[in-house]
Amino acid sequence: MATKSRFIAEPKTAADVPLGTLPTFMTNGRVLMFITEIETAVAKAGVDRGPIHLVEAGLIDQISELGWNVKFDGHHQFEEVDAINDPPIGILKNPRLVSRVTEAVAKAVGEHARNGELPITLGGDHSLAMGTVSGTLSAHPEACLIWIDAHADINTLESTESGNIHGMPVSFLLGIGGQVPEFSWVKPLLKADRLVYIGLRDVDSGEKRILRENNIKAFSMHEVDKYGIGKVVEMALDHVNPNRDRPIHLSFDVDALDPSVAPSTGTPVRGGLTFREGHYICEAIYETGLLVALDLMEVNPSLADAASVRQTVQVGCSLVRSALGESLL
């Protein structure tokens, strides 16, 4: 039996997204998907092509087969954003591009979330979550964030060594990233006790300090190995959503999965989640009936052979289906 959402409106409707993105679709209880064709801050080119591969793999039809009404709104881009004329600010790479794209995404996500619609964002690198999570929290200020990733992405201006903003979005969302005028639009709406990580295994020393100082709950692969994924998801929900009454934003970076499962991604780290562990997370969050937004990030078809790309894209499609209600039986 399908799980009824507490926050997504009925009846099934469709609407366009008034900003430059790639394909948009809306489904059961007004769900829409933004697919951003911008590399934003990532150092390794090609991640912008991931969403296209996911759609071309049949993701729209796959979701339709789950009983969702889907509207496919074609391809769009941020033509007004010029990455070439975007010099660093200090160490930060492409700050104006990242800011303009993520702010546009935030406005669109927020608008549709306020209409009782569930935004799904396919990335693209994880800096996009500055926009998606900001949009969700503008509509659902009580929402919690479940971040599935090999990396904490919580570096600040002081701690980052690379200047890659895709390693910093969580710090900006918490309001601890540092003073950067270009990102003044990002409001510190996320509270540390409404954030939980699952799957961490490649965390910078500065990030470990930030996690400790802010008392942020994180389940590394050590805890997954020790307790099993079922118990970890239960403990994660108990921390950020103890009464099971808060909306959930699920942000899933495919590099949380072991490279043997999802090899075509920008920063693979061995020792990650198995195929079933990743899918169990999505299934369990769907079963709560509390999901209000979903990100699937960092599918990069330029970084592996054709077979590995196909495998990663198939896994990405499968994760989305699981988060939208596909079950094994």
C-alpha positions as CSV (number, residue, x, y, z in Angstrom):
1,M,0.0,0.0,0.0
2,A,1.3,3.4,-0.9
3,T,2.4,5.6,2.0
4,K,0.3,8.8,2.3
5,S,2.4,12.0,2.7
6,R,1.4,14.4,5.5
7,F,2.8,17.4,3.7
8,I,2.3,16.9,-0.1
9,A,-1.0,18.2,-1.4
10,E,-3.6,16.3,-3.4
11,P,-4.9,16.1,-6.1
12,K,-2.2,15.2,-8.6
13,T,-1.4,18.3,-10.5
14,A,1.3,19.7,-12.8
15,A,3.1,23.1,-13.0
16,D,6.0,24.7,-14.8
17,V,9.1,26.0,-13.0
18,P,9.9,29.6,-13.9
19,L,13.7,29.4,-13.8
20,G,16.5,28.2,-15.9
21,T,16.8,24.5,-15.3
22,L,16.7,21.3,-17.2
23,P,13.7,19.0,-17.4
24,T,10.9,19.6,-14.9
25,F,8.3,17.1,-14.0
26,M,5.5,17.0,-11.5
27,T,3.9,14.0,-10.0
28,N,1.7,12.5,-7.3
29,G,0.7,15.2,-4.9
30,R,2.5,17.8,-7.0
31,V,6.0,16.7,-7.3
32,L,8.5,18.5,-9.6
33,M,12.1,17.9,-10.6
34,F,14.6,20.5,-11.2
35,I,17.7,19.4,-13.2
36,T,20.4,22.0,-13.2
37,E,22.8,22.0,-16.2
38,I,25.5,23.9,-14.4
39,E,28.8,22.5,-13.0
40,T,28.8,25.3,-10.4
41,A,31.8,24.8,-8.2
42,V,33.0,21.3,-9.0
43,A,36.6,20.9,-10.2
44,K,35.9,17.9,-12.4
45,A,33.9,18.7,-15.5
46,G,31.0,16.5,-16.6
47,V,28.8,16.5,-13.5
48,D,26.5,18.8,-15.4
49,R,25.7,16.0,-17.8
50,G,24.5,13.6,-15.1
51,P,20.9,14.8,-15.0
52,I,20.5,14.4,-18.8
53,H,21.8,10.8,-18.6
54,L,19.3,10.0,-15.8
55,V,16.4,11.3,-17.9
56,E,17.6,9.6,-21.0
57,A,17.8,6.4,-19.0
58,G,14.0,6.5,-18.7
59,L,13.6,8.1,-15.2
60,I,10.4,9.9,-16.2
61,D,8.7,6.8,-17.5
62,Q,9.9,4.8,-14.5
63,I,8.3,7.2,-12.1
64,S,5.1,7.2,-14.2
65,E,5.0,3.4,-13.7
66,L,4.9,4.0,-10.0
67,G,1.5,5.7,-10.4
68,W,2.8,9.3,-10.6
69,N,1.4,11.8,-13.2
70,V,4.5,13.3,-14.9
71,K,4.9,16.5,-16.7
72,F,8.1,16.9,-18.7
73,D,8.9,20.5,-19.4
74,G,11.9,20.3,-21.7
75,H,15.4,21.6,-21.3
76,H,16.5,25.1,-20.1
77,Q,19.8,26.6,-19.0
78,F,21.1,29.6,-17.0
79,E,22.2,31.5,-20.1
80,E,22.7,34.7,-18.1
81,V,25.4,33.1,-15.9
82,D,28.9,33.4,-17.2
83,A,31.4,31.1,-15.5
84,I,34.3,32.4,-17.5
85,N,34.1,35.9,-16.0
86,D,33.9,34.7,-12.4
87,P,37.3,35.2,-10.7
88,P,37.9,33.7,-7.3
89,I,37.0,35.6,-4.1
90,G,39.9,34.7,-1.9
91,I,40.2,31.0,-2.3
92,L,36.6,30.4,-3.3
93,K,36.1,29.2,-6.9
94,N,33.2,30.4,-9.1
95,P,31.5,32.2,-6.2
96,R,29.2,34.4,-8.3
97,L,28.1,31.5,-10.5
98,V,27.4,29.3,-7.6
99,S,25.5,32.0,-5.7
100,R,23.3,33.0,-8.7
101,V,22.4,29.4,-9.6
102,T,21.7,28.3,-6.1
103,E,19.7,31.4,-5.2
104,A,17.5,30.8,-8.3
105,V,17.0,27.2,-7.3
106,A,16.1,28.2,-3.8
107,K,13.4,30.5,-5.0
108,A,11.9,27.9,-7.3
109,V,12.1,25.1,-4.7
110,G,10.5,27.3,-2.1
111,E,7.7,28.4,-4.3
112,H,6.7,24.9,-5.3
113,A,7.1,23.6,-1.8
114,R,4.7,26.3,-0.5
115,N,2.2,25.0,-3.1
116,G,2.3,21.6,-1.5
117,E,4.7,20.2,-4.1
118,L,7.7,18.0,-3.6
119,P,10.8,19.2,-5.4
120,I,13.3,16.7,-6.7
121,T,16.7,18.1,-7.7
122,L,19.2,16.1,-9.9
123,G,22.7,17.4,-9.8
124,G,25.1,18.6,-10.5
125,D,27.5,19.0,-7.6
126,H,26.4,19.2,-4.0
127,S,26.8,23.0,-3.8
128,L,23.2,23.0,-5.3
129,A,22.0,21.9,-1.9
130,M,22.5,25.5,-0.6
131,G,19.6,26.3,-2.9
132,T,17.4,23.2,-2.5
133,V,17.6,23.2,1.3
134,S,17.1,26.9,1.6
135,G,14.0,26.6,-0.6
136,T,12.7,23.8,1.5
137,L,13.2,25.6,4.8
138,S,11.6,28.7,3.5
139,A,8.4,26.7,3.0
140,H,8.9,24.2,5.9
141,P,10.9,26.0,8.6
142,E,10.5,23.0,10.9
143,A,12.0,20.5,8.4
144,C,15.0,18.4,9.2
145,L,17.9,17.5,6.8
146,I,19.2,14.0,6.3
147,W,22.5,14.2,4.4
148,I,23.8,11.0,2.8
149,D,27.4,11.4,1.7
150,A,31.0,10.2,2.0
151,H,31.9,13.8,2.8
152,A,30.5,16.2,5.4
153,D,30.6,19.2,3.0
154,I,30.8,21.5,6.0
155,N,34.0,23.4,5.4
156,T,34.1,27.1,6.1
157,L,36.1,30.0,4.7
158,E,38.7,29.3,7.4
159,S,38.8,25.5,7.0
160,T,38.6,24.9,3.3
161,E,41.9,24.1,1.6
162,S,40.5,23.7,-2.0
163,G,38.1,26.6,-2.3
164,N,35.5,24.3,-3.8
165,I,32.1,25.4,-2.7
166,H,30.7,22.0,-3.1
167,G,32.6,21.1,0.0
168,M,30.9,24.0,2.0
169,P,27.1,24.1,1.5
170,V,26.2,22.8,4.9
171,S,28.3,25.5,6.7
172,F,26.5,28.2,4.8
173,L,23.1,26.7,5.6
174,L,24.0,26.6,9.3
175,G,25.3,30.2,9.2
176,I,28.8,29.3,10.1
177,G,30.5,29.4,6.7
178,G,31.9,32.9,7.0
179,Q,31.1,36.3,5.7
180,V,30.8,36.3,1.9
181,P,28.6,39.0,0.4
182,E,27.7,36.9,-2.6
183,F,26.1,34.4,-0.3
184,S,24.3,36.9,2.0
185,W,21.0,35.6,0.6
186,V,21.6,32.2,2.3
187,K,19.8,32.5,5.7
188,P,20.8,30.4,8.6
189,L,17.5,28.5,8.7
190,L,19.1,25.1,9.4
191,K,19.6,24.2,13.0
192,A,22.3,21.8,14.0
193,D,19.9,19.5,15.8
194,R,17.8,19.2,12.7
195,L,20.8,17.8,10.7
196,V,22.1,14.3,10.5
197,Y,24.7,12.6,8.3
198,I,24.8,8.9,7.2
199,G,27.7,7.3,5.3
200,L,30.6,9.6,6.2
201,R,34.1,8.3,5.7
202,D,36.3,11.0,4.1
203,V,36.1,14.0,6.5
204,D,38.7,16.8,6.6
205,S,40.3,17.5,10.0
206,G,38.7,20.9,10.1
207,E,35.3,19.4,9.4
208,K,35.7,16.9,12.3
209,R,36.3,19.9,14.6
210,I,33.2,21.7,13.2
211,L,31.0,18.7,13.7
212,R,32.2,18.3,17.3
213,E,32.0,22.0,18.2
214,N,28.4,22.2,16.8
215,N,27.3,18.9,18.3
216,I,26.2,17.7,14.9
217,K,25.0,14.1,14.7
218,A,26.9,12.0,12.2
219,F,26.8,8.2,11.5
220,S,30.0,7.2,9.7
221,M,30.5,3.9,7.9
222,H,31.9,2.7,11.3
223,E,28.4,3.0,12.8
224,V,26.8,1.5,9.7
225,D,29.1,-1.5,10.1
226,K,28.5,-1.7,13.8
227,Y,24.8,-1.4,14.0
228,G,23.5,-2.1,10.5
229,I,21.7,0.3,8.2
230,G,18.3,-0.3,9.7
231,K,19.3,0.7,13.2
232,V,21.4,3.7,11.9
233,V,18.4,5.1,10.0
234,E,16.2,4.6,13.1
235,M,18.7,6.4,15.3
236,A,19.1,9.2,12.7
237,L,15.4,9.8,12.6
238,D,15.2,9.6,16.4
239,H,17.7,12.4,16.5
240,V,16.3,14.9,14.0
241,N,12.7,13.8,14.0
242,P,11.9,12.1,17.4
243,N,8.2,12.4,17.1
244,R,8.1,11.6,13.4
245,D,6.2,14.9,12.7
246,R,8.8,17.1,11.0
247,P,9.1,17.3,7.2
248,I,12.2,15.6,5.8
249,H,14.6,16.9,3.1
250,L,16.7,14.0,1.9
251,S,20.0,15.0,0.2
252,F,21.8,12.0,-1.4
253,D,25.2,12.2,-2.9
254,V,25.9,9.1,-4.9
255,D,29.5,9.0,-3.7
256,A,28.0,7.8,-0.4
257,L,27.7,4.5,-2.2
258,D,30.8,2.3,-2.6
259,P,32.6,2.9,-5.9
260,S,31.8,-0.7,-6.8
261,V,28.2,0.3,-6.8
262,A,28.4,3.8,-8.2
263,P,31.8,4.3,-9.9
264,S,31.0,7.3,-12.1
265,T,31.2,10.1,-9.6
266,G,33.7,12.9,-8.9
267,T,35.1,12.0,-5.5
268,P,34.7,8.2,-5.0
269,V,35.9,6.8,-1.7
270,R,36.1,3.0,-1.1
271,G,34.3,1.4,1.9
272,G,30.9,3.0,1.2
273,L,27.3,2.0,1.4
274,T,26.2,-1.1,-0.5
275,F,23.5,-1.1,-3.1
276,R,20.9,-2.3,-0.6
277,E,22.0,0.0,2.2
278,G,21.6,3.1,0.0
279,H,18.2,1.9,-1.2
280,Y,17.1,1.0,2.3
281,I,17.7,4.6,3.4
282,C,15.4,5.9,0.6
283,E,12.7,3.3,1.2
284,A,12.7,4.0,5.0
285,I,12.4,7.8,4.5
286,Y,9.5,7.3,2.0
287,E,7.8,5.0,4.5
288,T,7.7,7.9,7.1
289,G,5.3,9.8,4.9
290,L,7.4,12.9,5.8
291,L,9.5,13.5,2.7
292,V,9.1,17.0,1.2
293,A,12.2,17.3,-0.9
294,L,14.8,15.1,-2.5
295,D,18.3,15.7,-4.0
296,L,20.3,13.2,-6.0
297,M,23.8,14.7,-6.6
298,E,27.1,14.0,-8.2
299,V,26.4,11.5,-11.0
300,N,29.2,12.3,-13.4
301,P,29.2,10.4,-16.7
302,S,32.5,11.7,-17.9
303,L,34.6,9.9,-15.3
304,A,34.3,6.3,-16.2
305,D,33.9,3.8,-19.0
306,A,30.5,3.3,-20.7
307,A,29.6,0.3,-18.6
308,S,30.4,2.1,-15.3
309,V,28.4,5.2,-16.4
310,R,25.4,3.0,-17.3
311,Q,25.7,1.3,-13.9
312,T,25.8,4.5,-11.9
313,V,22.9,6.1,-13.9
314,Q,20.8,3.0,-13.3
315,V,21.6,3.1,-9.6
316,G,20.7,6.8,-9.5
317,C,17.3,6.2,-11.1
318,S,16.7,3.3,-8.7
319,L,17.4,5.5,-5.7
320,V,14.9,8.1,-6.9
321,R,12.3,5.4,-7.5
322,S,12.9,4.0,-4.0
323,A,12.5,7.5,-2.4
324,L,9.2,7.8,-4.3
325,G,7.7,4.6,-3.2
326,E,9.1,1.7,-5.2
327,S,9.3,-1.4,-3.0
328,L,10.7,-4.9,-3.4
329,L,7.3,-6.6,-3.1
